[in-house]
Structure formats: structure tokens, C-alpha cells
Amino acid sequence: MAAPLLAHAFSAAVLGVDAYIVKVECHLDNVVPPSFTTVGLPEGAVRESKERVLAALKNSGFNIPQKRTTVNLAPADIRKEGSGFDLPIAIGILCALGHLPQDALESIVLVGELGLDGALRPVTGALPIAVAARDGGYKTLLTPADNAAEAVLVDGLQVGAMGSLLEVATHLQNGTPLQPVQVDRERLLAQVRRSAIDFADVKGQEQAKRAMEVAAAGGHNAIMVGPPGSGKTMLAQRLATILPALALDEALETTKIHSVAGQLPQGQSIVGQRPFRSPHHTISDAGLIGGGTVPRPGEVSLAHHGVLFLDELPEFRKNVLEVLRQPLEAGEVTIARAKVSVTYPARFMLVAAMNPCPCGYATDPRNECSCSPPAIQRYMSRISGPLLDRIDIHIEVPAVVVEDLAGKALGESSETIRGRVEQARRRQQERYADSQRLFANAHLESQDLRRFCTLPAEGEQLLSTAISRLGLSARAYDRIIKVSRTIADLAGDDHIATNHLAEAIQYRSLDRQLWLG
């Protein structure tokens, strides 16, 4: 009996938002009847690779004898999913049959889905796979051409854009030099930073726009309350345009998440704008937080470094809103399953919007509200105290007056507002330079307030009066101080003044619930 044929190639699999190297071992033996078995905890798409690989090899002109073929994906104790193992399995089989030299595969990572004709198709997670290849000491990553622009964002790795199985095999057999893909990452990022929407489009609502600027400057979560048509959604959509521009490391981290989730826009290799995610109120908790049999990132992770907008907040199911508490506190989400636990980053700004009552017109002077006080109270109680406790700024958005709508004058542009926001953020970065935990004023905790937020005597008196006379809740105390610290930063002041506190007190309307009479 002929000796069995054995070879291996290297690929990678995604786990969470990172990837790890997988050794693809191919064993061919002369045993009747012929068979093809994949082991190493393969999921459905990996098990189906058998049919794609054999058809691609045949249609690429390779004569594959009938043998018992065993493919092992090591490490064998982690579930593998996706179609990216097609290419390394096919190359491993060719190597085992002697068509390719084994030493040509030792410093190369291969990934790609095969069409039945041998063409290479793109896969998800190319960026984290490229990071894993570089960190694993491999010199080259061969990917489908459509994935190359994403993979080349990683420094220190040669990326080859391949169109077919035959092209890969020819390159490995002949040892021809690659024409590596190259990209100027900073220039590419600058090209995709431009946004089609602008704060200048918002007519009127000067107080609401000021509140959004304060929220952006301190990274504060915010909730907008106002009648239908007052511009709440329009304001929320433009919040991302006044946040500081994504730095390269932030853009790469955000791109990894979108790549793993298969959410990168067609023809775009990097996320250059702050994400804005607006899930419908029918979303499940798994859709919001992430999950599934094989965990996938949810909306909170897709909003990482950006904005998560929840419109019609009271319409979301209570269990869905409650699961927001962990990512709002920790800035990440951990999803545990029986055999795997993954952690996704989820540091985002939460912006919510709601009507002041079920009919929406409790605060609209032009329309009569038909809701009774008990109905309004039930409506408001759909938002739990613990969730509201994590929202610093309450923005009252009144109905837009006709004069503002008819006016031709444009408001301040996003670029102008963003300039002030970035200056305020720089002040915060300098103030918290020695801290590994604080990045913006929104992250301040009680012990931090005593160190960084000293109040003048008049300010202490004002805050005490506000708490007692306006009926503000106890949780509002720290929130007001944090927001006043941001207002001072926008003004370029090192110390919190009484007027900063006075403005911050205005942003606690839900504590007062003025529309309840």
C-alpha cells in the first residue's frame, strides 16, 4: 500500500473582533471507498467547503485522484466558521499531492472562499486576520482581491491580491515575486472622513444644538424630549459630525468590528466617519448587544467610537433597554457561551429620543394633548431609573416655529462646532493624562469629581437650591457637576463657575418632568 500523503497550510479564523492562526492539515490515503472529512469543530459553511474545493480544483485543471481525504483545523477545540478555509484546504491538498512545495507555505497565511470555477470570493474579517498573520510572524497574506485593500491597512505584512485558485497555485509553484498591494492609510482615512450631512441644515433649535455640542464635548449620553416633527432625529444624525475626527487607531479598531460583522460598505476598506447606528425599536436584546450560537457583534459594538441612537425610546422592550447597562458602564460587552466567551468593544455615546406623552403633544403649544396625567406617567415609567441614571443630559426640543423654517440663513457648520468640541476634548485629555480610565468628562465617577471639579461657594449654594426647589433627583447631583465641567472646558475655563452650573441644571428636565403639571 502506498504511503499516506500529508501536508499543511496556514489560515486564520475570527473569534470576537480578533483572529487566530489555524493550521490546516491535509491527509490523503488510498482507502476504498474515497471520502472527504473535515474535523476540528467545523460549522456548516466549513463542512460544505468539501464540495466547493473539489469542484474548484477540477475546474482549475488539476487532476485529483479519488482518495480518502481528512482535513484537520487546528486548534481543534475552537469552533470554526465561514468559507475562508476553502483556499487553504485546496492548497493543502495540492501540496499533499506534490503539486506544490511544502516550504513555500511556511511563511504564508491563506484565506478566501472558492467559487466552483476556482474564482476567489471575499470573506469577512480580513483586517483582524491580517493583524493575526503579522503578529504570528508570517510574512505574507494571500487574500481575494476584494479583501486586499482592507488587509493592507496592517503595517509589516505583505498582502497579495489574488483572483483565483490557479493564480495562487501558480505563484506558489513558481515562486514569482508578488506585486504587493500598497496604500497611504492617512490619505485614505482623510478621503472617507467627509460627511454628506451638516449641522448647518438644522433650522432654529439653538438651545438643542447647544446641548448637543455640550454632549459631544464631554462624551455625555443624552436624551431628547419633544413633539413629533421637532427635529430630534435630524439633530441626532448630525451629532456624529461634530465629534472629534476618528484617529487612525480608532478607525482601525472600528473597521475590525464592521469587518467581522460584514458591515463594511461596498468598495470601502476603512471606516472613516464616526459610526451612527439607529436600530428599530423591535430589535431583540441579542441584536442590540450581540450574540447568537456563534457570537456576532451587536448594534452597541457597531456604534463603537460613535453614536447609538434609540428613537421612540419608550417603545423599546424593557429587557432590551436593561441589557444596555453593562456596555454603558464598562465600554465593552462580554458574551458567554458553553464553549466560548468573546468580548466586543462598545464605547459609544447613547442618544435617545422620545415624545413627552403617548400622543406626543404635551409640550406643543399649537396642538392639544389628549393624554391624562396617569397615561403620561405610565408612558414615562417605561424608562427605568437605572437607565436614566446613566444619561447626563436631558434636552427639551420644542416644536419648530414657522419663522425659523422659512428663514434662509444657515446655522453654524459641523466643522465650526467640531473645532470647539475638539478643543474641549484636548483640555480633558491633558487633565486626565495620568489616568488609564478617564478619556472624557462623561467617565468621571464620584471620587473623580472631588479631585477635578471644585465648585465655588456660590455654585455650591446654587446647586443645593436647585436640588431642593426644583425637585431634582439625588442622581442629578453628580450629573450636573460633570456637565458643568464640560461647559467650562468649552469656555476655556480651568475652573467651574456659577454660570456653568446654571446651564448644566437646565439639562435635567426629566428629573423635574415639567409637563406633568
C-alpha positions in Angstrom: 0.0 0.0 0.0 1.3 3.5 -0.9 2.3 5.7 2.0 -0.3 8.3 3.0 0.2 11.9 1.8 0.4 14.7 4.3 0.8 18.5 4.0 -0.3 21.6 5.8 -1.1 25.3 5.1 -1.9 28.2 7.4 -5.1 30.2 7.6 -6.9 32.2 10.3 -10.3 32.3 12.0 -12.1 35.2 13.7 -13.1 35.0 17.3 -14.8 38.1 18.6 -13.1 41.0 16.9 -9.7 39.3 16.8 -8.4 36.4 14.8 -6.1 33.5 15.5 -3.9 31.3 13.2 -5.3 28.0 12.1 -3.1 25.2 10.9 -4.9 23.4 8.0 -3.6 19.8 7.9 -4.5 17.7 4.9 -4.1 13.9 4.9 -4.7 11.8 1.8 -4.8 8.0 1.9 -5.5 5.2 -0.6 -8.6 3.7 1.2 -11.7 2.5 -0.5 -14.3 4.0 -0.7 -12.9 7.5 -1.2 -14.2 10.1 1.2 -13.7 13.7 2.4 -13.9 14.5 6.1 -13.3 17.8 7.9 -12.6 17.8 11.6 -11.6 20.4 14.2 -15.2 21.6 15.1 -16.2 23.0 11.7 -19.5 24.8 11.4 -21.9 24.5 8.4 -20.1 26.6 5.9 -16.7 24.9 6.7 -18.2 21.4 6.3 -19.7 22.4 3.0 -16.2 23.5 1.7 -15.6 19.9 0.5 -17.9 20.4 -2.5 -16.6 23.8 -3.4 -12.9 22.7 -3.0 -13.2 19.6 -5.2 -15.2 21.4 -7.9 -12.7 24.3 -7.9 -9.7 22.0 -8.1 -11.2 20.1 -11.1 -12.4 23.2 -12.9 -8.9 24.8 -12.4 -7.3 22.0 -14.4 -6.0 19.8 -11.6 -6.4 16.1 -11.7 -7.3 15.0 -8.2 -7.3 11.2 -7.7 -10.0 9.5 -5.6 -8.6 9.2 -2.1 -9.8 9.3 1.5 -9.1 12.9 2.4 -9.0 14.1 6.0 -8.7 17.8 6.8 -7.9 18.9 10.4 -8.3 22.5 11.5 -6.0 23.1 14.5 -6.5 24.1 17.3 -9.3 21.5 17.2 -11.1 22.7 20.3 -12.4 26.0 19.0 -15.4 26.2 16.6 -14.5 27.3 13.1 -17.0 29.1 10.8 -17.1 30.8 7.5 -16.0 30.0 4.0 -12.5 31.4 4.3 -10.9 28.0 4.7 -11.7 27.0 1.1 -8.4 28.3 -0.3 -6.0 26.9 2.3 -7.8 23.5 2.1 -7.4 23.4 -1.7 -3.7 24.5 -1.5 -3.1 21.9 1.3 -4.5 19.1 -0.9 -2.3 20.3 -3.9 0.7 20.3 -1.6 0.0 16.8 -0.3 -0.3 15.5 -3.9 3.1 17.0 -4.7 1.9 19.8 -7.0 3.3 22.5 -4.6 6.4 22.6 -2.4 5.7 22.5 1.4 8.4 25.0 2.2 6.6 27.6 0.0 3.7 27.6 2.5 5.6 28.1 5.8 5.5 31.9 5.9 2.2 32.5 4.2 -1.4 32.8 5.5 -4.1 31.9 3.0 -7.8 32.9 3.2 -10.6 33.0 0.7 -13.8 31.4 -0.5 -13.8 29.5 -3.7 -16.3 29.5 -6.4 -17.0 26.3 -8.3 -14.9 27.7 -11.2 -12.0 28.4 -8.9 -12.5 32.1 -8.6 -11.8 33.7 -5.2 -14.5 35.5 -3.4 -14.2 37.9 -0.5 -14.7 36.9 3.2 -15.4 38.8 6.4 -12.8 39.7 8.9 -9.9 40.4 6.6 -8.5 43.2 8.8 -8.3 41.1 12.1 -6.9 38.2 10.0 -4.1 40.4 8.7 -3.3 41.5 12.2 -3.1 37.9 13.4 -0.9 37.0 10.5 1.5 39.8 11.2 1.6 39.2 15.0 2.1 35.5 14.3 5.4 36.2 12.4 4.1 35.4 8.9 5.4 37.5 6.1 2.6 37.3 3.5 -1.1 37.1 3.4 -2.8 35.9 0.2 -6.4 37.1 0.1 -9.2 37.6 -2.5 -8.7 40.8 -4.5 -11.8 42.4 -2.9 -10.3 41.9 0.6 -6.8 43.2 -0.2 -7.5 46.9 0.3 -8.7 46.2 3.9 -5.9 43.8 4.8 -3.2 46.1 3.6 -4.1 48.6 6.3 -1.9 46.5 8.6 1.7 47.5 8.7 4.5 45.0 8.5 2.7 42.4 6.3 2.9 41.8 2.5 -0.6 41.4 1.1 -1.2 39.7 -2.2 -4.5 40.3 -4.1 -5.5 37.0 -5.8 -8.2 36.4 -8.3 -8.3 32.6 -8.5 -7.1 29.3 -7.1 -5.0 28.8 -10.2 -3.3 32.2 -9.7 -2.4 31.3 -6.1 -1.1 27.8 -7.1 1.0 29.2 -9.9 2.5 31.8 -7.7 3.4 29.2 -5.0 4.8 26.8 -7.6 7.0 29.2 -9.5 7.9 31.4 -6.6 7.3 34.5 -8.7 7.5 37.8 -6.8 4.3 39.3 -5.6 3.1 42.7 -6.6 2.1 43.7 -3.1 -0.9 46.0 -2.5 0.1 49.4 -1.1 -2.0 52.2 0.5 -1.4 55.5 2.2 -3.6 55.0 5.3 -3.7 58.6 6.4 -4.7 59.8 2.9 -7.3 57.0 2.6 -8.8 58.0 6.0 -8.9 61.6 5.0 -10.9 60.7 1.9 -13.6 58.8 3.7 -14.0 61.3 6.6 -16.2 63.7 4.6 -19.9 63.6 5.6 -22.9 64.5 3.4 -24.9 65.9 6.3 -24.2 69.1 8.3 -25.5 70.9 11.4 -26.0 73.9 9.2 -29.1 72.1 7.8 -30.9 72.4 11.2 -33.2 75.4 11.3 -33.8 77.0 14.6 -33.4 74.9 17.8 -30.4 76.9 19.0 -30.8 75.6 22.6 -31.0 72.0 21.5 -27.9 72.4 19.2 -26.0 74.0 22.2 -27.0 70.9 24.3 -25.7 68.6 21.6 -22.5 70.5 21.4 -22.0 70.1 25.2 -22.8 66.4 24.9 -20.2 65.9 22.1 -17.6 67.9 24.0 -17.8 65.7 27.1 -18.9 62.4 25.6 -22.2 62.6 27.6 -25.2 60.4 26.9 -28.3 62.5 26.1 -32.0 62.1 25.7 -34.2 64.5 23.6 -37.8 65.1 24.5 -40.2 66.9 22.2 -43.2 66.6 20.0 -43.2 64.8 16.6 -41.5 66.8 13.8 -39.4 69.0 16.1 -36.2 67.7 14.6 -34.9 65.2 17.2 -33.8 62.6 14.6 -32.2 65.3 12.5 -30.2 66.5 15.5 -29.1 63.0 16.5 -27.9 62.2 12.9 -25.7 65.2 12.9 -24.2 64.6 16.3 -21.5 62.3 14.8 -20.4 65.1 12.5 -19.3 67.3 15.4 -17.5 64.6 17.4 -13.7 64.7 17.1 -12.4 63.1 13.8 -11.5 59.5 14.1 -7.8 58.9 14.8 -6.1 56.2 12.8 -6.1 53.7 15.7 -9.8 54.4 16.4 -10.6 53.9 12.7 -8.8 50.6 12.5 -10.5 49.3 15.7 -13.9 50.4 14.4 -13.1 48.8 11.0 -12.3 45.5 12.6 -15.7 45.3 14.2 -17.5 46.2 11.0 -15.4 43.8 9.0 -16.2 40.9 11.3 -19.9 41.7 11.1 -19.7 42.0 7.3 -20.9 45.6 7.6 -18.2 47.4 5.6 -19.8 49.5 2.8 -19.2 48.2 -0.7 -15.9 49.4 -2.0 -14.8 50.9 1.3 -11.8 49.4 3.2 -11.8 51.6 6.3 -14.4 53.3 8.5 -13.5 56.9 8.4 -16.6 58.5 10.0 -17.9 58.1 13.5 -20.5 55.3 13.3 -24.2 56.3 13.7 -26.4 53.3 14.4 -30.2 53.6 14.7 -31.8 50.2 15.4 -35.6 49.9 15.2 -37.5 49.6 18.5 -38.4 46.0 17.6 -34.8 44.9 17.9 -34.0 41.9 20.2 -31.5 42.0 23.0 -29.2 39.8 21.0 -29.4 42.2 18.1 -28.6 45.1 20.3 -25.9 43.6 22.5 -24.7 40.8 20.2 -24.9 37.1 20.5 -26.1 34.0 18.6 -24.9 30.4 18.6 -21.7 31.7 17.1 -21.4 35.2 18.7 -21.7 38.2 16.5 -21.3 41.9 17.4 -24.5 43.8 18.0 -25.5 47.4 17.5 -23.7 48.6 20.6 -20.4 47.3 19.2 -21.1 48.6 15.7 -21.6 52.0 17.3 -18.1 51.8 19.0 -16.4 55.2 18.9 -19.7 56.7 17.6 -23.3 57.2 18.4 -26.1 54.7 19.2 -29.4 56.4 18.6 -32.6 54.9 20.1 -35.6 56.7 18.6 -39.0 56.4 20.4 -37.2 55.1 23.5 -40.3 54.0 25.4 -41.3 51.7 22.6 -38.2 49.5 23.1 -38.9 46.4 25.1 -37.8 46.7 28.8 -35.5 43.7 28.7 -33.7 45.2 25.6 -33.1 48.5 27.4 -31.9 46.8 30.5 -29.1 45.0 28.7 -27.6 48.4 27.8 -26.5 48.9 31.4 -23.3 46.8 31.1 -21.9 48.4 28.0 -22.7 51.9 29.2 -20.8 51.2 32.4 -17.9 49.0 31.1 -17.5 50.2 27.5 -17.5 46.6 26.3 -19.8 43.6 26.0 -18.9 40.0 27.1 -21.0 37.2 25.5 -20.5 33.8 27.2 -21.5 30.5 25.5 -20.9 27.0 26.6 -17.6 26.6 24.8 -16.5 30.1 24.1 -16.6 33.6 25.6 -16.0 36.7 23.5 -15.6 40.3 24.4 -16.6 43.1 22.0 -15.7 46.8 22.5 -18.7 49.0 22.9 -17.7 52.6 24.0 -20.3 54.7 22.4 -22.5 57.8 23.1 -26.1 56.9 23.7 -28.6 59.4 22.3 -32.3 58.7 22.8 -35.4 60.5 21.6 -39.0 60.3 22.8 -42.3 62.2 22.8 -43.3 63.9 26.0 -46.5 61.8 26.2 -48.3 59.0 24.2 -49.9 61.4 21.8 -46.8 63.5 21.5 -48.2 67.0 22.1 -47.9 67.6 25.8 -45.3 70.3 25.2 -46.6 71.6 21.9 -48.5 74.9 22.2 -50.1 74.5 18.8 -51.7 71.1 19.4 -53.8 70.0 22.3 -52.6 67.0 24.3 -55.3 64.3 24.7 -53.4 62.3 27.4 -54.3 62.1 31.1 -51.7 62.6 33.8 -51.8 58.8 34.7 -51.3 57.9 31.0 -48.3 60.2 30.8 -46.9 58.7 34.0 -47.2 55.2 32.6 -45.6 56.2 29.4 -42.6 57.8 31.2 -42.3 54.8 33.6 -41.3 52.6 30.7 -37.8 54.1 31.0 -36.2 52.6 34.1 -34.4 54.6 36.7 -31.1 52.7 36.3 -31.0 53.5 32.6 -32.0 57.1 33.1 -29.3 57.3 35.7 -26.7 56.8 33.0 -27.9 59.7 30.9 -26.3 63.0 31.7 -28.1 65.5 29.5 -31.9 65.9 29.0 -32.7 68.1 26.1 -36.1 69.7 25.6 -36.8 70.1 21.9 -39.8 72.4 21.2 -41.8 72.5 18.1 -40.1 74.5 15.3 -41.6 77.9 14.7 -42.6 78.9 11.2 -40.2 81.8 11.1 -37.2 79.5 11.6 -38.4 77.1 8.9 -38.9 79.9 6.4 -35.6 81.6 7.2 -32.8 81.3 4.6 -29.9 81.9 7.0 -27.8 78.8 7.7 -26.7 77.9 11.2 -23.1 77.1 12.2 -21.5 74.3 10.2 -20.5 71.0 11.7 -16.8 71.9 11.1 -17.1 75.1 13.2 -18.8 73.3 16.0 -16.4 70.4 15.8 -13.5 72.8 16.2 -14.8 73.9 19.6 -15.5 70.3 20.6 -12.0 69.2 19.7 -10.5 72.0 21.8 -12.6 70.9 24.8 -11.6 67.3 24.3 -7.9 68.3 24.2 -8.3 70.0 27.6 -9.8 66.9 29.0 -7.0 64.7 27.6 -4.4 66.9 29.2 -6.3 66.9 32.5 -6.6 63.1 32.6 -3.3 62.3 31.1 -2.2 60.3 34.2 -5.4 58.2 34.2 -5.8 54.9 32.3 -9.6 55.0 32.9 -10.7 58.6 32.1 -11.0 59.8 28.5 -13.7 62.4 28.7 -15.8 64.1 31.4 -18.6 61.6 31.0 -16.4 58.9 32.5 -15.9 60.8 35.8 -17.0 59.0 38.9 -17.8 60.3 42.4 -14.2 60.2 43.6 -13.0 61.9 40.5 -15.4 64.8 41.0 -13.8 65.8 44.2 -10.4 65.9 42.5 -11.2 67.6 39.2 -14.5 69.5 39.8 -14.1 72.0 42.6 -17.1 74.3 42.9 -17.1 77.9 44.1 -19.1 78.7 47.2 -21.8 80.4 45.1 -22.0 77.4 42.9 -22.5 75.0 45.9 -25.3 77.2 47.1 -26.9 77.3 43.6 -26.7 73.5 43.2 -28.2 73.0 46.7 -31.1 75.3 46.0 -31.7 73.6 42.6 -31.9 70.2 44.2 -34.4 71.3 46.9 -36.6 73.7 45.0 -36.8 72.2 41.5 -37.3 68.7 42.9 -34.2 67.3 41.1 -33.3 63.7 42.0 -30.3 62.8 44.0 -28.7 61.2 40.9 -28.8 64.5 39.2 -26.2 66.0 41.6 -23.1 64.3 40.1 -24.5 64.6 36.5 -24.8 68.3 36.8 -21.3 68.7 38.1 -19.9 66.6 35.2 -21.8 68.5 32.6 -20.8 71.8 34.1 -17.1 70.7 33.9 -17.7 70.2 30.1 -19.3 73.6 29.7 -16.3 75.1 31.4 -14.0 73.3 29.0 -16.0 74.7 26.1 -15.5 78.1 27.5 -11.8 77.5 28.0 -12.0 77.9 31.8 -9.9 75.9 34.2 -12.5 76.2 37.0 -16.2 75.6 37.1 -18.1 78.9 37.5 -21.7 79.5 38.7 -22.9 80.2 35.2 -21.6 76.9 34.1 -23.6 75.2 36.8 -26.7 77.2 35.9 -26.6 76.0 32.3 -26.0 72.4 33.4 -29.0 72.5 35.7 -31.2 73.2 32.7 -30.3 69.9 31.2 -32.1 67.8 33.9 -35.7 68.3 32.7 -36.7 64.6 33.1 -36.0 64.9 36.8 -38.4 67.7 37.0 -40.9 66.3 34.5 -42.4 69.8 33.8 -45.1 68.5 31.5 -46.8 66.6 34.4 -48.1 69.9 35.7 
